[in-house]
Amino acid sequence: MGHGTEETEIKLRVPDVRTARGILRASGFRVAKRRLFESNTVFDTPELTLRNKASLLRVREAGSKAKLTYKGRPGQSKHKSREELEIEVSDAGAMSAILERIGFHPAFRYEKYRTELQPRGGGGVATLDETPIGVFLELEGPPAWIDRAARKLGFRESDYITDSYGRLYLEWCRERNIGPSDMVFR
């Protein structure tokens, strides 16, 4: 960990957790990491320099672990593919304070419960994300694996979502005529 990799993923909207668990189990996916609460804070400059470049700087707390992640601008394709640099940090609060001292500020917070699943034989990872705006499956791995796994789970390419949770949240607020704030559980 600590060096850059290319992250390729899609999201798929599912009606609820039970449905998602059922189709994952039926397709041979098994839980690799148990359900865990995640708190994410996206940092940006006051001018939203990173958002405007479609990049992301995030501090994530999940259980007792914390990570600092940078994601570059995604390439254009049916899958979301982008550079990802990630390091574990021992103290999310201190990391956040450092970012603020050097001119970044918390621009958006979002929460979710995430369960990580892997298929028999590997190839990629599925995450079951329970968010305040609905339930999503995320498939991450090589593009061909993503397409095979999505088909096996009963989805078509037209179901692929490549938007971030931030963008999905703004869309969700717009559809409901709600002023956006943070995507957190109330």
N, C-alpha and C positions, 0 to 999 in steps of 0.2 A: 504493500500500500504506500501511497505517498507520491507516486509518479502518475503521469497522465495516461488515461486510456480513452478509447472511443466507446461511448455508451450508445447503444441502439435499442429503442423501445417503442412500444405503442401502449395506449390505454384502451380499455374496452368497458363500456358502461354495462352494468348488470343490475337486475331489478332489486336484489337483496342478497344478504350474506348466505342464506340457506341455499338459494339457487346457485350462487357462485361456488360454494363448497361442493355441492352435488355434481356440477359439471366438471370441476377440477378432479374430484375423486374418480368419477367415471372415466376420465381421460388419463388416469394413471399418475396424477400429481399427488405427492405426499408432503405434509408439513415438514419444512427444514428448520424454520425458526418460528417459535410460537408467537401468538398475537401480542403486540407490544404497542404502547401508546407512544406517539412521536409528536414532539413540538418543534416546529421549524420557524426560524426567523430569517427572512431574506433582507440583506443589507444592500444599500445603494447610496449614491451621492445625493445631495439635495436636488440636483438637476436630473436625477434618474438616468445617469449615464449608462449604467449596466442594462437596465430595462430597455432603453432605446437601442442598444446594440444587441438585444435578445440574449444577453448573458446573465449569469446569476451568481451571487455570492451568498452562501447560506450557512447558518449554524443550526445543526440538528441535534436534539437531545432525544435519545431512545433508550429507555430504561436507565442503566447506570453509565451508558456510553454517550459520547458527544463527538461530532465530526464537523469539520469545516470543509465546505465543498465549493469549488468554482466550476461552473458549466459554461462552455463557450457557445457561440451562435450555432443553432442547429442548421444542418444542411437541408436542402429541399429534396424530399422524397416521401414515399408513402409511410416510411418509418421515421421516427425522430432520432437523428444521429448527431452526436456532438461530443466535443472534447469534455472530459470530466477529470478534474484533479481533486483528490480528497485525502484528508489526513485526519487521524483521530486526535482529539484534544482532551486534556485531562480535566478542563474546567470550562464549561460553556459560558458561564457568566464572565469569567476573565477574558475569554476570546472575544465575546461581544463587546466588552469594555475597550479592548485594544482596537477593534474595528471602529468604534465610535471616536476614540482619541485620534485616529488618523483620517477622520473626515467622512466615514460612512455612518448611516443611521438606519434603524430598523424601518424598512419600507412596507413590509407585509409579514403577517404571522399566519401560519396555517397549521392545523392539527389533524391527525388521523390515527387510526389504529391499523397496524400493518401486520399481516401474516405472510411469511415467505414460504413458497412451495417449490418443489423441484420434481420434474418428471422422472420416471424410471429411465435410466440410460443417460440422464443429464442433457446437455445441449443448451440450456438456458434456465431462466428463473421466472416464476410467476409470483406476483405479489397481489394479495387481496387487501385492498385499501378501503377502509370504512371512513368516509369523510363527512363533514357537516352538509355537503351538497350531494351526497349519494355514495353508492358503492361502485368501485372500479376494480378491474383486473389490469395489472400492468404486466406485459410480457417483455422481458429483456434478454437479448442474446443475438446471435447472428441473424440477419434478415431472413434467410431461408427457414431457419428454425422457428422464428416468430410467425411466419406465414403458415407453416405446417401446424404449429400449436394452436393458432387462432382457428384454423379450419377444423381441427380435431375437437376444439371446444364449441364448435357450432357457429362461429362468426365468419363474416365476409370482410373483404378489404374495405367496403363502404362503412363498416363499423369502426374502423381504426380512428383513434383520436390521438393527435400528436401535440395538442395544446398542453401547456403547463397547468398545474392546479390553480395558479394565480389567474390565468386567462379564463379557465373554466368557471372560476368563482365570479369573475367580473360579468361573464355571460349570464350566469345563474341570477345574479343581482339584477341585471338589466331586464331579464325575462319577468322578474317579480316586482319591478319598480322599487327596488330596495337600494339605498345608498350603500356602496361597498365600504367595508372596514377591514376586519381580519376574518379569515375563514377558520373560526374556532368553535368548539362545542359550547353551547350556552349552559 
